[in-house]
Amino acid sequence: MVLKDRLDSLGYEVIVARDGMQALEAVERETPRLMVLDLEMPRLSGIEVLQRLSQGKQRGRDGYDVPVIVMTAHGTIKKAVEAMREGAYDFVTKPIEVEHLIITIQKASERETLKRHYEVLRSELGTKYATIIGNSLQMKSMIELAQRAANSDAGVLLLGESGTGKELFARSIHQWSPRRTAPFVVINCVALTETLLENELFGHEKGAFTGADRLEKGKVEMADGGTIFLDEIGDMPPGLQAKLLRVLQDHEFTRVGGTRLVRVNIRVIAATNKDLKQAVKTGAFREDLFFRLNVVTLTLPPLRERPQDITQLAEFFLKRHAADEKRTQMKLTAEAMTVLTRYPWPGNIRELDNMIARAVILSPRDKDEIEADQLPLLASDGGADSDGLGYHHLPYHESIDEHRRAIILRALKCANGSQTKAAEQLKLQRTYLARLIRQLNISADLLKS
């Protein structure tokens, strides 16, 4: 009771349990912020209490998620080590030095506070990204399938055109899954060279190459316990495909320059806008890796196939970007909304988002309405037909490429030729924009024009 009195005097609210069963009942009833646990107790030992707490936490019972400091005699240090393995935060030995115990309690309390702050921030970030907009039958069906897939550890392959929201679905699947409290790590397989991508994925050992002056963990290792999202998986080089396959099969890999196996527990979600079945036939993609990834497949519909969602999406993006610009009263006119719903959106949701953002930024500060003629991606680029598309007559894929060229050229023009600034404007990675410029054969002369 001396310890209780001392803690009371420091402002702690203390609950006393006289045996292990009472301790568990108190945890479930009172949900304390911290527990000081004697390993030698009647009815249930301290180790048994820790085991019950761990089992309750695994079942999702918040009241059981409590940091524990154990008390043990000098001759039973092995029991203290066992308690740490069962999840105890720290231990103190008897006879108890009250000042030392109080310092340990303070440190545990500070850690718990930081943990809770982190959970709040992570929750807010997850909410920001895990907002799937759409009431169309296609989207409702995709959301239902994604939620069902989230409850398992099966690989998920997300297919669909660029800009259809594949990363958003991946984040949502993670948030809906039992792994939600663990990391969600993103890798863009098209943004880096093979050497850099291997290092990004698997890390390297000290001395692996010139400049490797210390061990660096890769993103696969950082995602341990959580989810790794491999975007543009169809562009992963064949050599790395083999190494990724080993991770999926054996849950282990070696760092660059290393020989020691590193074990990980990850869930993989992959995405691509390519036809992987065709890539398998041509030998560009490993068949065994394809089958490993293709356990659950979700094909996200392009925006033109769900026009009923355009109004809701446009209002969502307008609200977000107007808030960023501190212009919360902004709205789209009825004519502007009509134009939006009639546009085919070859760039899908990403194009709509960028267009709304640009309209908000360029709209006169003294006006709260966005008119149809202020929607920049719908403007004619010379020789356009009445629907605003100068490549209306082209086949589908060529039409998309021409539209992407127009978007990039317009951004480069606004950025005075700076690819870095254009990438920021388009919300793309600089390396990805450079790759698009090469793919679309945008010449240096055009970049300067």
N, C-alpha and C positions, 0 to 999 in steps of 0.2 A: 504493500500500500504506500510505502515511501515513494516509490517511483511514480505511482498515480498522483500523489499529492504534488510532486515536483512538476510533472507535466501539466497538471491543473493550474499551477501557479504561473506557468508560461503561456497560458491561454488555450491549451489544447483541450478539446472535449474528449474525455477518456471513458471507454466502456470496458468493464472487466468481465472476463469469462473464466470460469474455474476449471473447465475441462475442454477437451477437443470438440465434443458435440455442441457445447454451449458456444464455442468460438464460431463454428460453422453457422449456427442459428443466428448469431449476432451479425455475421457478415451478410447473410441473406436479408435480415430484417433491417439493419441500420446502414448498409452500404458504406462502411468507413473508408476514409482516404488512405489509411495505412494500418498495418497490423504488426505488433511486436509479439512474436510467437515463441513460447518455450517448447523445446523439442521433447521434454519429458513431461507428459501430462496424462491423467487418467482418461479412460474410455477410448480416446483416440490420441495417438502420439502426434507430435508436431509434423513428422514426415507424412503421416496419413492425412492430416489436415491439408497440407500442401498439395497432396495428390488429389484430394477432393476439390480443392480450389481450381486446380488445373483442368480437371474434367469439366467443372462447371463453366469455366471460361471457354473451353472448346465447344461447348453447347450453346454459346452465345449469350450467357447470363451475365449481364453487365455488373451485377452486384458482386460477382466473384473475381472481377478484375481489380485486384487490390495488391499493392506492393507489400512485401513481407520482410521483416527483419527478424531473424531467428536468434534465440539465446541458447547457448550450449556450454557445458562444463569443459574445462581445459582438456580433460581426458577423452573427450568425444568429438574432436575436430573432424574426424572422418564423417560423422553424422552431419556436421555443418556443411561439409563439401557435398554430401548427398542432397542436403536441403537446397543448396545453390543449383544443383542439377535439376531439381524439381521446380525451380522458378523463383527461389528466394532472392531478394535484392542484395542482402548483405547479412553478416552475422556478427554477434558480439559474444564474448566469453564471460562466464561467471568466475568470481564474483563481479557483478556489474559495476562498471565505472559510469556513474550517471551522466557525467559531462560528455564522455565519449559516446554514450547511447544517444544523447540529445543531438550531438553533431551528426550522427548517422541518420537520425530521424529527419533532421533539417535537410540533409542532402537528398534523401529519398523523396521528401515532399517537394523540393525544388525540381527534381527530375520529373515527378508526376505532373507538376504544373506545366513544365515545358512540353511534356508529352501531350497534355490536353490542348495546349495552344496549337501545337502542330496538327493535331487531329481536326481542330476547327479550321485552320488554314487549308489543310488538305481537302476537307469537305467542301469548302467554298470553291476551291479550284476545280474539284470534281464536278460541282454543280455547274460551273461556268462551261465546262467542256461537254458534259453529258446531257445536253439539251437537244433532243431530237424533235424537230418540228415537222408536223405533217399529220393530217387526218385522213388522207386518201387510203383506199383499201390496200394499195401496194405497200405503203409505209406501215400501216397497222400490222400487216402480215409479217413484214421484215422485223419489226420490233418484237412481235410475239415469238418469232423463231430465235431472235438474239437473246431474249430473256430466258428461254428454255435452254439454249446452249450455254448460257453463262453459269448455270448450276453445275456443270461438269468441268473437267480439265481437258476436254477434247480440243484438238486443234480447230481453228476457225479460219476459213479462207473467204475473204471479202472481195467480191468482183464488182466491176462497174467502171463506167467512164471516169475520167479525171474530174474531180470537183463534186462528186455525188455524196460525199460525207463518209467515206470509209474509215478515216481516223476517228471521227466522232462516234461511229458505231463501235469501233474497237475500244475506245475509252468507256463507253457505256457498258459494254459487255464486262469489262474489268470492274466497273463500279457495282454492277449487279451480282458479281461473283463472290464466293467465299474469300477470294484473294484481295478484296477491296482495300484492306488495311496495309497491304504490301505494295512495293513500287510498281508503277506502270512506266515502262521505258520504251522510247520510240527510236527506231533506226530507219533512216532513209537509205535504201540499198542502191539508189541511183545517183546519190549526191557525191560519192567518194570513189576514188580509185580502188582497185582490188586490195592493194597493200594497206591503204588507210582504213578501208572497210573492215579488213580482218583484225587490225589493231583496235578499231572502235568496238567490234563485237566481242573479241576475246581477250583484249589487253595484252601486256607483254611483261616478260621477266626483266630484271635488271641486267643490262649488258646485252640485250637481245639485238640491238643495232646501235649505230653511232648516235649518241645523245640520249640513249635509254639509261639514265643514271639512277633510276629507281624502278621498283615494281609498280605497274599500273594495272588496275582491274578494268576489264572491259564491261560493256553494258549488259552482256549476258549474265555475268557474275553479279552486277549491281541489281539485276532484276530477280535475284534468288528469292523464292517464296511468292513472287508476283507474276506479272505478265509482261512479255516483250512483244512489241508490235513492229513487224517487219514490213515497212511500206515499200511499194514497188519491188516486191520479191521476184518478179519476173525478170528483173535486170541484175540479179545477183550472179556473179561470175561462177562458172562450174566448179572451180576449186573450193570455193567457200560453201557451195551447196553440199559438198561431201562432208565438210566439217560440221555444218548445221545439222545434217542428217544424223550424225553421231550424237549430237546433243539431244535430239528428239528421241533417239532410240535408247541410248545408254545414260542420258542425263549427266554427261561428263565431257570435258574437253581439256585441251592444253593451251596455255597462253603462248603467244608468239615467243619463240626462243626458249621455251620450257619443255620439260619432259614429265613433270608431275601432273597427274590427273586432278582436275578440279571438278567436284560434283555440285550440281545445281538442281533446284526444283523450280521449274518455270512452266508457265503456260504460254504457248505461242499463238499469236493471231497474225495472219499475213494478209496482205492486200496487193492487188495488181489491177491494171486496166488492160492487161494483155491476155491473149488466149493461151493459157498454159497447156491445154491439151495439144494445141498445134505446136507449141514450143517443145513438148515432150516428143512429138513425132519427128521434129527436125533435129532433135538432139541438143537443143539449147537449154533444156531444163530436165533435171533428173526425174525419171518416172517414179522411183522409190520415194524421193522427197515430196513429189506431188501428192502421192497417196497418203503420206504422213500428214501433210498440211490439209488435205481435202477431206477431213472427217465430217465437218459441217460447213456447207457452202451457203453464203448469202450473196445474192446478186442484187445490188442496189439499183433501182430504176433511175434513169436520167430524169431531169426535171421536166423536160417536155412531155414525158409520159404521165406526169401527175400535176397538170396545170392547176388543179383545185388547191394545191398547197402553196402556190406562188404568193397569194395575198398574205397568208399567215407568215410565210418566211420574210416577205418584204417588210411587214410591220415589225417583226422581231428584230431584223437588222437595223431598221430605221430607229427603233427605240434605243438599241445599244449604241449606235454611232452618234445619235443626237445627244445621248447622255454624256458620251466622251467629249463632245464639243460644247457641253453645257447649254444645249438648245432643246430642252425637253418638250417644247410645244410643237415641234416640227411634225408635219404630216404630209402624206402624198395626196395629190388631188385625185378625183375620180378618173379623170382622163389619163393621168400618169399610171394609175393602177391598171386601167384597161390596156394600156400599151404594154405594161409588164406581163400581163397574162397572155398576150398574143405573141410575145417574142419566143423563139424556139430555144433559147438558152443553150447554145453549144458548149459553153463553159460550165454549165450546171450551177449548183448552189454557190460555188466559189465565185463565179462570175457575178451572180446576183448580189452577193455580199460586197464584193469590191465596187460594183456599180453604185449601190446605195451609199457606201462610205464616201465615194468620190462626189456623189451628188450633194451629200450633207456638207462636206468640206468646201465645195465650190459655190454652194448656194449663198446669195446675198444675205448679210447678217440682219438686214431689216425685214426679211421675209421668212415666214414660218411654214410656207407651203412649197413643196417641190412640184414643179410643173413637168409635163411630159417632155418639153424641149430641153429640160435640164438633166435628162438621163443620158450621160455621155456615151455609153456603149451602144446606144440606139441611134446615134447620129450617123449621117451618111458620110462615107469616106470617098466620095467621088465615084460617079457612075453607079450609085446604089439604086436598087429598085425601090418601089414604093414602100416596101416593108423595112427599108433601111439596110438591106444586105446587098453588097456589091457582088457577092458570089452565090447568089440565089440559085443559079442554074447548075452549079457544080454538084458532083456526087457527094454523098454524106461525109465521108472521111476527109475528102479534099476541102469541103466547105468548113469543117472544123479546123483544119490546119490553117486555112486562110484567115479564119476568124482569130485564131491564136496569134498569127502574125500581126494582124491589125491591132490587137490588144497590146502586144509587146512593143510594136513600133510607136504606138501612141504614148505608152509609158516612157519609152526612151526619149521621145521628143520632149515630153514634159520635164524629164530629168536632164535635159541638155546632153544626152548621149551617155550619161553615167549609168552603167549597169547596176552598180551598188544601190543607187537611189531608186532606180526603176524597180529593182527587186523589193525594196522596202515598200514602195507604193503598191506593188501587186501582192505583197505579203507572201513572197516566195523566197526560198533560200537563194543566195547569190550564185552558188554552184549549179543549182537546178535551172535558174534562168539562163545561165551560160550554155547549159546542155540543150535547152529548148531552142536557143538562138542557132546552135549548130544543127540541130535536127531539122529546123524549119528553113535552113539555108538563108538566114537573114545576113546579107553581105555587109562588109565593113562600110561600103558606100551608103547603103541604106541606113546604117546606124548613125551616120553623120548627117543625113538629110533631115 
